[in-house]
């Protein structure tokens, strides 16, 4: 069994464990999602700096797992921050609309990052300007007016890992 077959079986088993029930609909949906996921992850080759070919499927799956861990950490950190604001006097809050530039260029990656920003507690993506490659984000705690520092605080960590997965 090649890498694709093994990963297909593992992902399908994970799907079935997470589904919680066994029915024809769950089985068919699991097979379709697993197949489409493998097809999407395995479309291109990835090379290390030494020129050695790395399986794009395994590389993308690894980067996806790393990205998910980082994103969940960001959500947890933001949720703690928003909870902290709930118990502070209102005058300590510094909400505002900020512009944050991105290095992402594919439409899919830009859309996914916009959604991930909105999923992070305390932030909401309002608009994307394709001329400037920048998001306009409402942020509950604008800590700095420097654009680079805002990007680093808000999206830079997720952005780099998302680029590895989707671009």
C-alpha positions as CSV (number, residue, x, y, z in Angstrom):
1,X,0.0,0.0,0.0
2,X,1.5,3.4,-1.0
3,X,1.4,6.5,1.1
4,X,-1.9,7.7,-0.3
5,X,-3.6,4.4,0.5
6,X,-2.3,4.4,4.1
7,X,-3.2,8.0,4.7
8,X,-6.7,7.4,3.1
9,X,-7.4,4.6,5.5
10,X,-6.1,6.5,8.5
11,X,-8.1,9.6,7.6
12,X,-11.2,7.6,7.0
13,X,-10.8,5.8,10.4
14,X,-10.4,9.2,12.1
15,X,-13.6,10.3,10.3
16,X,-15.5,7.3,11.5
17,X,-14.3,7.8,15.1
18,X,-15.3,11.4,15.1
19,X,-18.6,10.8,13.4
20,X,-19.9,8.9,16.4
21,X,-22.4,6.8,14.4
22,X,-22.3,4.3,11.6
23,X,-24.8,4.7,8.7
24,X,-24.6,4.6,5.0
25,X,-24.8,8.4,4.8
26,X,-21.9,8.8,7.2
27,X,-19.8,6.2,5.4
28,X,-20.4,7.8,2.0
29,X,-19.8,11.3,3.3
30,X,-16.6,10.1,5.0
31,X,-15.4,8.5,1.9
32,X,-16.1,11.6,-0.2
33,X,-14.5,14.0,2.3
34,X,-11.4,11.8,2.7
35,X,-11.0,11.4,-1.1
36,X,-11.4,15.1,-1.7
37,X,-9.1,16.0,1.1
38,X,-6.3,13.7,-0.2
39,X,-6.8,14.9,-3.8
40,X,-6.5,18.5,-2.6
41,X,-3.4,17.9,-0.5
42,X,-1.6,15.8,-3.1
43,X,-1.8,18.1,-6.1
44,X,1.7,19.4,-6.1
45,X,5.2,18.4,-5.3
46,X,7.2,20.1,-2.5
47,X,11.0,20.3,-2.5
48,X,13.4,20.9,0.4
49,X,16.2,23.4,0.0
50,X,18.7,20.7,-0.9
51,X,16.6,19.7,-3.9
52,X,15.3,16.5,-2.3
53,X,11.7,15.7,-3.2
54,X,9.3,15.4,-0.3
55,X,5.9,13.8,-0.6
56,X,3.6,16.7,-1.0
57,X,0.8,14.8,0.7
58,X,2.7,14.1,3.9
59,X,4.2,17.6,3.9
60,X,0.9,19.3,3.5
61,X,-0.7,17.1,6.1
62,X,2.1,17.9,8.6
63,X,1.8,21.6,7.9
64,X,-2.0,21.4,8.3
65,X,-1.6,19.8,11.7
66,X,1.0,22.3,12.8
67,X,-1.3,25.1,11.6
68,X,-4.3,23.7,13.5
69,X,-2.3,23.6,16.7
70,X,-1.1,27.2,16.3
71,X,-4.6,28.4,15.4
72,X,-6.2,26.7,18.4
73,X,-3.5,28.3,20.6
74,X,-4.3,31.7,19.1
75,X,-8.1,31.1,19.7
76,X,-7.4,30.1,23.3
77,X,-5.1,33.1,23.9
78,X,-7.6,35.5,22.4
79,X,-10.5,34.0,24.4
80,X,-8.6,34.6,27.6
81,X,-8.0,38.2,26.5
82,X,-11.6,38.8,25.7
83,X,-12.7,37.2,29.1
84,X,-10.2,39.6,30.8
85,X,-11.9,42.5,29.0
86,X,-15.3,41.4,30.3
87,X,-14.1,42.1,33.9
88,X,-12.3,45.3,33.3
89,X,-13.7,48.8,33.4
90,X,-14.9,50.0,30.0
91,X,-12.4,52.8,29.7
92,X,-9.5,50.3,29.4
93,X,-10.8,48.9,26.2
94,X,-9.2,50.2,23.0
95,X,-11.4,49.0,20.1
96,X,-10.7,50.1,16.6
97,X,-10.6,49.3,12.9
98,X,-7.1,48.6,11.7
99,X,-5.5,47.8,8.4
100,X,-3.3,44.7,8.3
101,X,-1.3,43.8,5.2
102,X,-0.9,40.2,4.1
103,X,1.7,38.2,2.2
104,X,-0.9,35.7,1.0
105,X,-1.7,35.9,-2.7
106,X,-4.1,33.0,-3.5
107,X,-7.8,33.7,-3.2
108,X,-8.4,30.6,-1.2
109,X,-5.7,31.5,1.4
110,X,-6.9,35.1,1.6
111,X,-10.5,33.9,2.2
112,X,-9.5,31.3,4.8
113,X,-7.3,33.8,6.7
114,X,-10.2,36.3,6.7
115,X,-12.5,33.7,8.2
116,X,-9.8,32.6,10.7
117,X,-9.4,36.2,11.9
118,X,-13.1,36.4,12.4
119,X,-13.1,33.1,14.3
120,X,-10.5,34.5,16.7
121,X,-12.3,36.1,19.7
122,X,-12.1,39.9,19.8
123,X,-11.6,40.3,16.0
124,X,-13.8,40.7,13.0
125,X,-12.7,40.9,9.4
126,X,-14.6,43.7,7.7
127,X,-13.1,44.1,4.3
128,X,-10.2,43.1,2.1
129,X,-8.5,45.6,-0.3
130,X,-6.9,43.7,-3.2
131,X,-5.0,46.8,-4.4
132,X,-3.1,47.0,-1.1
133,X,-3.3,43.3,-0.2
134,X,-4.7,44.3,3.2
135,X,-7.5,43.4,5.5
136,X,-9.6,45.8,7.5
137,X,-10.2,44.3,10.9
138,X,-12.2,45.5,13.9
139,X,-10.1,44.6,16.9
140,X,-11.2,44.8,20.5
141,X,-7.8,45.8,21.8
142,X,-5.7,48.0,19.5
143,X,-2.4,47.9,21.4
144,X,-0.2,49.8,18.8
145,X,-0.5,52.2,15.9
146,X,2.5,50.6,14.1
147,X,1.2,48.5,11.2
148,X,4.0,45.9,11.4
149,X,3.5,45.4,15.1
150,X,-0.3,45.0,14.5
151,X,0.3,42.4,11.8
152,X,2.7,40.5,14.0
153,X,0.3,40.5,16.9
154,X,-2.8,39.6,14.9
155,X,-2.0,37.4,11.9
156,X,1.7,36.9,11.2
157,X,1.9,33.6,13.1
158,X,-1.1,32.1,11.4
159,X,-0.4,33.7,8.0
160,X,3.0,31.9,7.5
161,X,1.7,28.5,8.4
162,X,-1.4,29.0,6.3
163,X,0.8,29.9,3.3
164,X,2.6,26.6,3.7
165,X,-0.7,24.7,3.6
166,X,-2.6,26.6,0.8
167,X,-0.1,28.3,-1.5
